[in-house]
Structure formats: C-alpha cells, structure tokens
Amino acid sequence: MVPNLVTALTGPINELEQRLLESMPAIERWFRLEWMEHTPTFYCSVDLRNAGYKLAPVATDLFPAGFNHLTPQMLPLAVQAAMAAIEKICPEAKNLLLVPCAHCDSASYLEHLQRLVQVFTQAGLNVRLGSADPDLDAPQTLRSATGEALVIEPLQRHRTRLGLKDFDPCTILLNDDLRAGVPRVLQNLYEQYLLPPLHASWATRRKSHHFHSYEEVAKKFAKLMGMDPWLINPMSAHCGQVEAGSDAGLECVRSHCEALLARQRRKFKEYGIAERPFVVVKADAGGMGAGVLTVRDVRELDAARLQRALARPPGQEPGVSEVIIQEGVPTCERIDEAMAEPVVCTIDRYVVGGYYRVLAGRASDESLQAPETRYVSLDFAESPMLPARGARPGASAPNRFYMYGVIGRLAMLAAAYELEATDPEAEDYD
Amino acid sequence: MVPNLVTALTGPINELEQRLLESMPAIERWFRLEWMEHTPTFYCSVDLRNAGYKLAPVATDLFPAGFNHLTPQMLPLAVQAAMAAIEKICPEAKNLLLVPCAHCDSASYLEHLQRLVQVFTQAGLNVRLGSADPDLDAPQTLRSATGEALVIEPLQRHRTRLGLKDFDPCTILLNDDLRAGVPRVLQNLYEQYLLPPLHASWATRRKSHHFHSYEEVAKKFAKLMGMDPWLINPMSAHCGQVEAGSDAGLECVRSHCEALLARQRRKFKEYGIAERPFVVVKADAGGMGAGVLTVRDVRELDAARLQRALARPPGQEPGVSEVIIQEGVPTCERIDEAMAEPVVCTIDRYVVGGYYRVLAGRASDESLQAPETRYVSLDFAESPMLPARGARPGASAPNRFYMYGVIGRLAMLAAAYELEATDPEAEDYD
C-alpha cells in the first residue's frame, strides 16, 4: 500500500520546518555533541503530534512495538544503526537474547518481533527469544500471519547469568515494558548487558520525569535555534496523590488544569491561534488501559469523572494515584480524511524510519490508542529520500520527515537525560 | 530508469551466495572484530567481477567518483554512515573542506560532488570545496546538468593549517587520487585530519600492495567460512622493472603470466570449469589512461605489445615501469545483453549502496573503463531491501547484493591493511 502522504502534508505551512532545514548542519552537530555526554537509548519510538502551530512528542516508548510498520526500503538503515549500537556495547557479541512482551500476542506484534530478529541477525548476531513466563516449560512455536515461525523458549537463570538452553548471550534486549513489575529472573543481572535498563520499564518510569527532561532538552535546543521552546514542548504538571475520593488530589489536578489552560490561552493570543485550549489528564505511570481525560473547562472536572477516567481495567488494581496534566496538542494531519499521527523510530542515535498511526472518525484532540488504529508506513518511494533544503515548507515529504526526526530525537535525548537522572545505581559512579 | 536487474541476476547459481547468507551473523561478527583492530577507509568504491565460478574485486578506489549512481533511496544510509565516520574522527567538527579531483570536470563528476556535499551537509557539516589549482585565484561557479551551482574556491594555506577564505575545517576530505603527485599545499598537514591520507593516493599507492593485502584478508575470511580462498581472490604477481626494451622485464612478465595461467588451469580442472584462462597485465601505479593487456597464451606476448599496452597517454611520460599481472576474471552478468559489473560503495565500515557499470558490445574479459560506459543504480524498489535467507541463490537481488557487499568490504578491509603496511609514519607509533 502506498499511502497518500500528500494529504497528510498539506497542513498549514510550518515555519519551524524551514528553520530546522536551514539549520541542519548546526542541529546535527548539536546532537553529536549531546551524544558525547549522554548515552542514546538502545531503541525507541516517539509519537508526535503536529498541531500546525506546534509539533510535540506525546509519548516516548522505550520498548517500541511497531517496527513492522517501517517500510522494507528503510530497513537497511535499521540494520546499520543496530551494527553501530552493538559495536559500542559488546563488539565481540555472538548472541542476542530477545525477551518479548509477555502480554502481547497480536499478529502485528509477532511481525514486529520478526522484524527485530531480522534486523539484529543481519547486524551479525544469533538471535533467540526467551520468555519470563513461569508456565512456559518447553519451546513454543508461534506462527505469524505470513506463516513464518517464531520460537519462544523458557528463560534459564544460572546464578548471575541469564540465557536459554545452550545459549549464553552477551546482551539481553528487553521488549517488554514490565508494567506489571520486574520478574525475579531479570533482577540483579550484572554480568550481561540488559537493555533498556530495568529503570526504563513502566514498573518505575514516570511520564512526568520524561517530560521534565524533555522540557530541559527543548529549552537547550530552542536556545540553539533562537526560538520559543513552546513550539516543540507540551507544557505539563504533576500531581502525586490522587487516590479515589481525595479532595486534595482533585484540587491539585484542578489547579494545574486551570494554570495550564491559562498559559495556553496566553500563547494562543501571542501567536494569533484561533483554537480552544484543552489539557489532558492521565496516569503518570505508563502502560495502556488507563484512560485519558480531556479537560477544556475546569468546571467540568469532578472527582467522579477523574476516577472513572483513571480507573485501571479490572485485575489491574490498585487504581492510579499519580497523574500527569499536560497541554493538549491537537493533530492537524490527515490521510484520506482520517487523523494521522507520525511515529519516529530510532536505534542508537539514528532515526531508522517512521510511520503514521491513522484512525478515521476521531476528533483531533482524542487519543489514537485504540484497537481500530491502522498503521501506514512513511514511504518515500516516490520522492528523493533526503531533505531538499530549498523546497517550500510542507511541500516535501522528506523535509517534513526531517523535522519529525529532529523532534523524535529530542524526545529520545530527553529519555537519555531521564534515565541518567533516575538511575538507581548512578551514585555508585559519582 | 529502473534497470532490468533480473537479467543481471539469472547467472549460474552461486554456491558462494548461499554460504555467505547462511553465515551472515558469523560474517558480520568477523567484520566487527576486524574493525576493532583496523581502521576502515573513510570512503571507498570496489569494482567487482562475478564470473559465476568466482567473485573477485578488480579495483579498489579510495577516491570514489560514482556516488551519483547510487539510488536516492539508498542515500539515508550514506548520511548515517557519514555521521558515524565524523563522530569518530572529529565529533566537534563544524566544517568539512572537500578537495575535488583537479582533472575531472565531466557532468557526471559534478553530480557526484553534489552528492558528496549533500551527504556531508546532512550529516551535520558545513561543506565547501577547495581547489589546489594554482591558476584559480577567485571562486569559480560550476553548474551541473540539473542547473545546480557548485562553488570551487582557491585553497589557502596558513602555516600548518589548510582552509578557504573565512573557513577553517577540522577535516579535509580528498577526492583527488593525486596521480600526478602531491601538491605542496597538501603536504605536512599535521593539525587537521586529511582523509584519505596522502599515502592512499596514486602518487605512491601500488595495486600489487593492495592485492597482496587482499590475499591475506581473503585467506582469513576463507578460513572462517571453510572454503577455498581462490573463489574470492584474483591471483596476482608483480614485476618491478619493465622499462621499454628491458628483456629482463619482459621475461618477468612472461614467466608470471605462464605461472598464473597454469595455476588457473589447475583450478578450472579442480572445479570442472569449461573456460579458457587468461591473465591481464597492467600498470602497478593507478590511474586510468594506461592500457590493460589481456594474455591467453604467453606466445602472444612480445616487447612491442607490452610497451604499446602500457604506454601512457602523451603528456604523462615517463611510461610504466612496474606492472601487476593478475588472473583474469570474466564477468558473467548481463543487463539487457550488455556486460555489467557491480560496484560497491562504502563510507566508514558500512556498505551504502552500489551500482552496475554497463557496456554493450564488449567481450566478457575486456575492461569496462571506457567513455561509453553507462551506469545503472542497484535499485531495489521492487523487492524488500534485506536479504531473504531462505531464497534460492541468484533469485533475490538483495541476496546477491549482500554477497557483493561482503566481498566489497573484504577489499575495503584489505585497503585498511594496505594503508597500515605502507604508512610512512607508522614507525613513529611503534
């Protein structure tokens, strides 16, 4: 399928795009200098929202699950980036143990796993899959929609090392966000590289930490570019105690909503944006399942609505107690009338491709996280892959994608800052 | 233009392709370990010949000039590889000075230069072009066939540093093979990175050194693969004193031709190859212009023929005195009935693409280095870019290209060995 990208790209002309293209050498050098100080996340996918008036990351996934949506044409980039990543971490590595998501068994996820196996095999590793599921006592063969087999084997822990039967890996690549907690078999592994590290999992990670780091990164980058960081930064706030029935919690959420709406109104006035501001309230700990509450007027906000929105699905008690309140960023991109949000995928410091999440029949301020979401590869088959610095903003798919790649990498860099700040072992190295 | 690659790929099934694909993780790991010990050439292009019974490099160009033949789809790979290269050499670099070939002014070469500028700009560098031509005293604007402008400025030497007016680069990228000698302006630069180093230029480089290193690399690789190195190695020999009228020189060439033809006959018998062996005799110093002499029977070889073949064009006296005698490798690949030879391009340790040199009306044992040569991108738009490990050998363009990429990288690794062995400053670091 060749997506009708043109539709998605005829949004309002974006001054940001032009500025980023003109500053490309300075931007790339700035990233190079940042990577001298900070370690990129092993892999990552960043959901973006292009509001026309601003472009901001809305979620930074350190256990990406959509690599099957990348076009085959982009895959050599992923292989090359994986080679660069492996070379730095464990150049003598023969074996890579991939631990897939325990609760993901969709056809799409199996294709994603196959894609990961393909990329890391071609980067020069023997890849095998291991499950932490204690009920799995023998290798299990799963078949994708295309009929290809994936074998998942039981993990074997030998004192300080983790592996499979007759398989001792140098690196263990986690593709499970561990939202339900860190299984014992993955704890206290000091002889092997476990990537991403455990504190990147949703067992401990908090969105508010990430967006705090992202704000820092966005300010640095905006200073380099001589621009207002708000153009790329979704403002946010955090409430730590929002238990069911807590008046103080409701008050915290309400006051932050009010403040964020007021700040947005000022920005809209400053830029002459004729939109109605909104904020979203969501669980600060990650993982889907918890709802997202959209607030346009704090008078709509009451304890019942808040608890209903943040209640976890049955079996995932207790409910949410920490929330993040964030400036709502509507999406102005469309593919065939349907709302589209770009997703940028990275391996090591490199953008290896992207895709659109597309959902018909949704309003521009709603979440696209729903089972009916379909995915469209960002396919540049019809156009030269590289940005054309002279082209009119919005007219060139690669130009638009360069901008997405920059903001995606800012979010990934923010994750690097975040993981440094939250590293439980950081003090050991001071 | 979409080349009819299928035609080029329906040669005899190549066992080598299958073996390389099956061993992909081991091969990539082997390269990773080699790059821990050796420094890849900054960029490179390798001409290959696929004889059906063997696949061998026939020329390793450390000043490649055909990047314009890479498909636009492959360019992000080149940008990513350039980022990796710059990051290692000079991560804080802002500026790159590109010194183009002084005697190359074809439309194709200008497109190649534009491509290089594009790749390194997008990798995050301000790129400007400088000429060592002493007659150039003001910036000169050249226009490519597509109307794009390239400005070439006079080089400025300030004591130990080389630059342009108001332009002080960290790295100087040479794209001139300096066959006519090293201009003074490029000598004794110790504060900046000059890449490739001067001893990679044809002012001093010798093909025989390269193929000596390649033989070493091919043997190591063949040992890893448990195969006969002859399948990837063109046998060669060297004569150092072949001045016009020298009987000893003619005798040296003749005896090596005889020996190589005999060794080929034994190999053909061993593998049941129904071909007539031949050898080629060419100047050991590089640069086009000098001829190539094909010998099938040493009785054909006399002093007059040898001198005629090796005479330099007028103005490039003196004539050749050192020659390399090499096993002839015919090409069995065809695109639309025309002979085709694959060329693999690398930046840093990465294969960034390739193309076919195609010439109709040539015999399979002749050189394709001629003005009428046309170039066809290796375009994989119709097929998944990544090798399919299960596919029938020869049936998959990406599979065939993986094999080309491996042999291309072996030749590039050989160039790394060669440059270490011939480094005039190596003893300083002992």
Interface residues (C-beta under 8 A of the other chain):
Chain A: M24 P25 A26 I27 E28 R29 F31 R32 L33 W35 M36 P72 Q73 M74 L75 P76 L77 V79 Q80 A81 M83 A84 I86 E87 P91 E92 A93 K94 Q118 T121 Q122 A123 G124 L125 N126 R349 Y350 F380 A381 P384 M385 L386 P387 R389
Chain B: M24 P25 A26 I27 E28 R29 F31 R32 L33 W35 M36 P72 Q73 M74 L75 P76 L77 V79 Q80 A81 M83 A84 I86 E87 P91 E92 A93 K94 Q118 T121 Q122 A123 G124 L125 N126 R349 Y350 F380 A381 P384 M385 L386 P387 R389
